[in-house]
Amino acid sequence: MNWTERQVNIKSAAEIAIMREAGRINAQTLAAVKAAIAPGVTTGELNEVAEAHQRKMGVYSPFKNYGDGFVKPYPASICTSINEELVHGIPGKRKLQEGDIISVDCGTVYQGYVGDSAFTVGVGEISAQAQKLIDVTQKALEIAIELMVPGNRAGDVGSAIEAYVESNGFFCTHTYTGHGVGRQMHEAPHDFTNYGVKGQGMLLREGMTIAVEPMVLVGTRETRVLRDQWTVIAKDRSLTAHQEHTIAITKDRPYVLTEL
């Protein structure tokens, strides 16, 4: 067992049950946000919807005030990333427009454990290319989830994601990754990539809980960070999409903790 594998926090059945509740509340929060998405709505208003639901449920987002000392604390409870914005877009006064696509990422802390998931949807009528991008990203996540079983390796998952994405003419970022989830929003493994080599990488074991999150770009895998220190965009400003679920690896099947 290598250093990374030794750092992974294996969860008990009781811990996974708590994480399932965190994930369920997170899914409810995202559903409320999705229902509010429409032309003319601001991303700040979407953040207010998320925070209102979390307050009602007696939980909070680990996103708000998150920071590592090298960037300013994140100021909101969700991330709202529009069109060329891949991840970490900050909610504010920007209004959604017909034809946009928006990725919403949300986290929930319940009884000390985190649920973390994301979706991408269109705003009103969207282009055929944008719909294909969303569909491919969702399918890539589904392919990955099926591979989250004991005995497989991280490279099996990452290589399958990238092979499917590239077969459809798109790109996976090599800069941003999935990660372990538990008592912290980011636990080991800190780099559960959307690319890799089949048969290589960390061995998947029962009790691991990992956020799997394909991040797909139309024109390039290259990205850059805006001056707000958070928002990540496609370097060529092409469309991007992001889908995410927190998965528990069990002996029987992959257990999606962040479904409704």
Secondary structure, DSSP 8 states (H G I E B T S, - for coil): --HHHHH-----HHHHHHHHHHHHHHHHHHHHHHHH--TT-BHHHHHHHHHHHHHHHT-B-SSTT---SSS----SSEEEEETTEEE----SS-B--TT-EEEEEEEEEETTEEEEEEEEEESSS--HHHHHHHHHHHHHHHHHHHT-STT-BHHHHHHHHHHHHHHTT-EE-SS--EEE-SSSSSEEEEEE-S---TT-S-B--TT-EEEE--EEESS-S-EEE-TTSS-EEETT---EEE-BEEEEE-SSSEEETT--
